[in-house]
């Protein structure tokens, strides 16, 4: 089940067209940098998957954010 969440697109770690590649890059990034939880999310207007820090999520939309569908937490 997907969850809608808001992020500032400028905060993304990476934007990738392939879902499996996004997961792989997120796992590598997390392991190398020893960071907190990451989120793989898909923009409703685009075919790209974006990787964000989970802590950067916003509960409500504002002028800087746009909605994403969370596909996986890494």
DAKAWO-V36452 format. One record per run of one state. SS is the DSSP state (a for helix, b for strand, c for the rest). FROM is the first residue (numbers start at 1). TO is the last residue. Records with the same first field share a line. If there is no record, write none. Layout:
SS=FROM-TO + FROM-TO
//
This chain:
c=1-2 + 8-8 + 12-13 + 17-18 + 34-37 + 44-48 + 57-57 + 59-65 + 74-74
b=3-7 + 14-16 + 38-43 + 49-53 + 58-58 + 66-73
a=9-11 + 19-33 + 54-56
//
